[in-house]
Amino acid sequence: MRRLGILFGGKSGEHEISLLSAASVIRAMEESHYRLVPVGITKSGEWLLYEGPPELIENGKWEALGQRFEIGSLRQYMDIALPILHGPYGEDGTIQGLFEMLDIPYCGCGVLASALAMDKIASKQVFQQAGLPVCAYTWLPSERLEEGLEEEIRRIEGLMPYPLFVKPSNMGSSVGINKAKNREGLVEALMMAAKYDRRIIVEEAIPCQEYEAGVIGNYGNRVSVIGEILPSQEFYDYKAKYFDGGKSRMCIPADISPELSEELRDLASKAYEAIDGAGFARVDFFRDRGNGRIYINEINTIPGFTSFSMFPLLWRAAGLEYGELLERIVDLGYERYHAKNNR
């Protein structure tokens, strides 16, 4: 029986969401033909083998039952890895690089695609180069907040009108994102984003509808149905995503025309190819309520896998149940590994 390592936790600000996602994945795959090997990473970066029920992962009590081991011996415990690590150190190419160095097959995007998608600035630059639509934006290093804050504020105000969205370039799950409606709000938002990353992106705030599409595949992509986010908050922030008691809603499939659905699905596939996506990802879009223009917001290479996350629900609506989706993702990991190592 092949051993499937499921990695969760991590050092990022999305640690708790990773726990929820991993517990859902483990439950869905308990009856699979893989032997599951859960591997947790604490917030301090300690690696622990975990043997216990998934509910203890959800509430954080798993750490007390974990067994320490050396990262270099990871290959002794698994035949293929499924990282369910959201945010920095898990979704940004770092863990993927470790798998490459240890010669461990793994699921999902590779080093390049993971790093590009995680960095909101770099991904927008790649999308632009590929001729794909993105909203107006600018960026700055956090050091500029100390050396030239007033100059940066004037520069940003000269490029785009308020309101503005301010985000850390390398975070997910809407962590550290704020909407600035005036100069005072912009300064506060920049300072908040700087706590999470040294690169900060500032985007125009588009009155929009938010759509999402799931993509799976390595060298030929399959795109799910389109879903629409109906946030409970002013925008789909961290609280609205995970802790609003179900007030935020998802419309799956989205109530849109077949033509718009096909346009979004085509853009999702092209964006995925532009970053050299592999395995799976979720592509997020904005649609301007005023003029109907579509913009690619971002790609999540390890989207949420909780029972209420958009990615698995999109594929369920497309006819691929949760367990089947995970099995397909693991198959794609093996496929990519063998293709790379048998040229």
C-alpha positions in Angstrom: 0.0 0.0 0.0 1.4 3.3 -1.0 2.0 5.9 1.8 0.5 9.3 1.3 2.0 12.0 3.4 -0.5 14.8 4.3 1.4 17.9 5.5 -0.4 20.5 7.5 0.0 23.4 9.9 3.1 25.4 9.1 4.7 28.7 10.2 2.3 31.1 8.3 -0.6 33.2 9.5 -2.9 30.6 7.9 -1.8 27.8 10.2 -5.3 27.3 11.7 -7.0 27.1 8.3 -4.5 24.5 7.2 -5.5 22.4 10.2 -9.2 22.5 9.2 -8.4 21.7 5.6 -6.1 18.8 6.5 -8.7 17.2 8.9 -11.3 17.3 6.0 -8.8 15.7 3.6 -7.9 13.0 6.0 -11.6 12.1 6.7 -12.3 12.0 2.9 -9.3 9.7 2.2 -9.6 7.3 5.2 -11.2 4.7 2.9 -8.8 5.2 0.0 -6.2 2.7 -1.1 -3.4 4.8 0.5 -1.9 4.5 3.9 -2.2 8.1 5.3 0.8 9.5 7.1 -0.2 12.9 8.6 2.8 15.2 9.2 2.2 18.4 11.2 4.4 21.5 11.3 4.1 23.6 14.4 4.1 27.4 14.3 7.7 27.4 15.5 8.7 25.1 12.6 8.9 21.8 14.4 8.0 18.7 12.3 5.9 16.0 14.0 4.5 12.6 12.8 0.9 12.4 14.0 -1.1 9.3 14.6 -4.6 10.2 15.9 -8.1 11.3 15.1 -8.5 14.3 12.7 -10.7 16.2 15.2 -7.5 16.7 17.3 -5.9 18.4 14.3 -8.8 20.8 14.1 -8.6 21.9 17.7 -4.8 22.0 17.8 -4.3 19.3 20.3 -2.5 17.1 17.8 0.9 18.5 18.8 0.9 16.8 22.2 0.7 13.4 20.4 3.2 14.2 17.7 6.5 12.4 17.3 9.6 14.4 16.4 11.7 13.4 13.5 14.4 14.9 11.2 13.2 16.5 8.0 16.0 14.7 6.0 14.3 11.4 6.8 11.0 12.4 5.3 11.3 10.0 2.4 11.4 7.1 4.8 7.8 7.8 5.8 6.0 8.6 2.5 5.9 7.6 -1.1 4.2 10.8 -2.2 3.3 14.1 -0.4 0.1 16.1 -0.4 0.9 19.5 1.1 -2.2 21.2 2.7 -0.1 24.1 3.8 -1.6 27.5 3.1 0.4 30.6 2.8 4.2 31.2 3.2 6.5 28.2 3.7 3.8 25.9 2.2 2.2 27.5 -0.8 5.1 29.7 -2.0 7.5 27.1 -3.5 9.6 26.5 -0.4 8.1 23.1 0.6 8.0 22.1 -3.0 11.7 22.8 -3.3 12.3 20.6 -0.3 10.4 17.7 -2.0 12.5 18.2 -5.1 15.7 18.0 -3.1 14.6 14.9 -1.3 13.3 13.3 -4.5 9.8 12.9 -3.1 6.8 13.0 -5.6 4.3 15.6 -4.5 0.9 16.9 -5.5 0.1 20.3 -6.9 2.1 23.0 -8.5 5.9 23.0 -8.7 8.4 25.5 -7.3 8.0 28.1 -10.0 4.2 28.1 -10.3 3.9 28.1 -6.5 6.2 31.0 -6.0 4.7 33.1 -8.8 1.1 32.5 -7.7 1.9 33.3 -4.1 3.4 36.6 -4.9 0.6 38.9 -6.0 3.0 41.4 -7.7 4.9 38.8 -9.7 1.8 36.9 -10.8 0.2 40.1 -12.1 3.3 40.9 -14.0 3.2 37.4 -15.6 -0.5 37.7 -16.4 0.1 41.1 -18.1 3.0 39.6 -20.1 0.6 36.8 -21.2 -2.0 39.4 -22.3 -4.4 38.6 -19.5 -6.5 41.3 -17.8 -5.6 42.6 -14.3 -6.8 45.6 -12.4 -4.7 48.8 -11.9 -2.1 48.4 -9.2 1.2 49.5 -7.9 3.6 48.2 -5.3 6.3 49.2 -2.9 8.8 47.7 -0.5 7.9 48.1 3.1 11.2 49.9 3.8 9.7 52.9 1.9 7.3 53.3 4.8 10.2 54.5 6.9 12.3 56.3 4.4 9.7 58.0 2.1 6.1 57.5 3.4 4.8 60.9 2.3 6.3 60.5 -1.2 4.8 57.1 -1.6 1.4 58.3 -0.5 1.4 61.1 -3.0 2.6 58.7 -5.7 -0.2 56.2 -5.0 -2.8 58.9 -4.9 -1.6 60.2 -8.2 -2.1 56.8 -9.8 -5.5 55.6 -8.5 -8.4 57.2 -6.7 -9.8 56.0 -3.3 -10.9 53.5 -2.2 -7.9 51.3 -2.5 -7.1 47.7 -1.4 -3.8 47.2 0.3 -2.3 43.7 0.6 0.8 41.9 1.6 2.2 40.5 -1.6 2.9 37.0 -0.2 -0.1 36.0 1.9 -3.4 34.2 1.3 -6.8 33.7 2.9 -7.2 37.5 2.8 -4.8 37.8 5.7 -3.5 41.4 6.2 -5.8 42.9 3.5 -7.5 46.2 4.2 -9.6 48.7 2.2 -8.4 52.3 2.4 -11.0 55.0 1.9 -8.8 58.0 2.5 -5.2 59.0 3.2 -5.4 58.0 6.9 -6.8 54.6 6.1 -4.1 54.1 3.4 -1.3 54.7 6.0 -2.9 52.3 8.4 -3.4 49.7 5.7 0.2 50.0 4.6 1.5 49.6 8.1 -0.7 46.5 8.6 0.4 44.9 5.3 4.1 45.5 6.3 3.6 43.3 9.3 3.2 40.3 7.0 5.5 41.0 4.1 8.2 43.3 2.8 6.5 43.7 -0.5 3.1 45.5 -0.5 0.6 45.8 -3.3 -2.0 48.5 -3.7 -4.9 47.9 -6.1 -7.8 49.9 -7.3 -11.1 49.0 -5.5 -13.5 47.8 -8.2 -17.2 47.5 -7.4 -17.4 44.0 -8.5 -18.8 40.5 -8.4 -16.3 37.8 -7.4 -16.1 34.6 -9.3 -13.9 31.5 -8.9 -12.9 28.5 -10.9 -11.1 25.3 -10.1 -8.5 23.9 -12.4 -6.9 20.4 -12.4 -4.4 18.9 -14.7 -0.7 18.9 -15.7 -0.3 19.2 -19.4 -4.0 19.3 -20.3 -6.3 21.2 -18.0 -9.8 20.6 -16.9 -11.8 23.6 -15.5 -14.7 23.3 -13.1 -18.0 25.1 -13.1 -17.9 28.8 -12.0 -18.8 29.8 -8.5 -19.7 33.3 -7.2 -18.8 34.6 -3.8 -21.5 36.6 -1.9 -19.5 38.0 1.1 -21.1 38.9 4.4 -18.6 41.7 4.9 -17.8 44.7 2.6 -15.3 42.5 1.0 -14.4 38.8 1.3 -11.9 39.1 4.1 -10.4 36.5 6.5 -13.3 36.8 8.9 -15.9 36.5 6.1 -14.1 33.4 4.7 -13.8 31.4 7.8 -15.5 32.8 10.9 -18.8 34.4 10.1 -21.0 31.5 10.9 -22.0 30.8 7.3 -23.3 34.3 6.5 -21.0 34.5 3.5 -22.5 32.5 0.7 -21.3 30.7 -2.4 -23.5 30.4 -5.5 -22.5 27.2 -7.3 -22.8 27.2 -10.2 -22.9 31.0 -10.6 -26.0 32.5 -12.0 -24.4 33.8 -15.2 -24.8 33.3 -18.9 -23.1 30.4 -20.7 -21.0 32.9 -22.6 -19.6 34.5 -19.4 -19.0 31.1 -17.9 -17.0 30.0 -20.9 -15.0 33.3 -20.9 -14.1 32.8 -17.2 -13.2 29.1 -17.7 -11.0 30.0 -20.7 -9.2 32.8 -18.7 -8.7 30.4 -15.8 -7.0 27.8 -18.0 -4.8 30.5 -19.6 -3.8 32.0 -16.2 -3.0 28.5 -15.0 -0.8 27.8 -18.0 0.9 31.3 -17.7 2.4 30.3 -14.4 3.1 26.7 -15.4 0.5 25.4 -13.1 0.3 21.6 -12.4 -1.9 19.4 -10.3 -4.6 21.8 -9.1 -5.4 25.4 -8.3 -8.2 27.9 -7.9 -8.4 31.0 -10.1 -10.2 34.1 -8.7 -11.8 36.8 -10.8 -13.4 40.3 -10.4 -16.2 41.4 -12.7 -16.8 45.2 -12.8 -20.5 45.8 -12.0 -20.4 49.0 -14.1 -18.8 47.9 -17.4 -18.7 44.2 -17.1 -15.0 43.9 -17.5 -13.3 40.8 -16.2 -10.0 40.9 -14.2 -7.9 38.0 -12.9 -7.4 38.6 -9.2 -5.1 35.8 -8.2 -4.4 32.0 -8.3 -4.4 29.9 -5.2 -2.2 26.8 -5.7 -3.3 25.2 -2.4 -6.9 26.4 -2.0 -8.9 25.7 1.0 -10.0 22.1 1.4 -12.5 22.4 4.3 -16.0 21.0 4.0 -17.3 24.5 3.1 -14.4 25.6 0.8 -15.1 26.7 -2.7 -12.6 24.5 -4.5 -14.1 21.0 -3.6 -17.6 22.4 -3.9 -16.9 23.6 -7.5 -15.7 20.1 -8.4 -18.7 18.4 -6.8 -21.0 20.6 -8.9 -18.9 19.5 -11.9 -19.5 15.8 -11.1 -16.3 15.0 -9.2 -16.9 14.1 -5.5 -14.5 15.2 -2.8 -12.7 11.8 -2.4 -12.5 11.3 -6.2 -11.0 14.8 -6.6 -8.3 14.0 -4.0 -7.5 10.7 -5.7 -7.2 12.5 -9.0 -4.9 15.1 -7.5 -2.6 12.4 -6.1 -2.6 10.6 -9.5 -1.5 13.9 -11.1 1.3 14.2 -8.6 2.7 10.8 -9.7 2.1 11.6 -13.3 4.1 14.8 -13.1 6.9 13.2 -11.2 7.3 10.4 -13.7 7.1 12.7 -16.7 9.9 14.9 -15.2 12.2 11.9 -14.3 11.7 9.8 -17.4 12.7 12.0 -20.3 
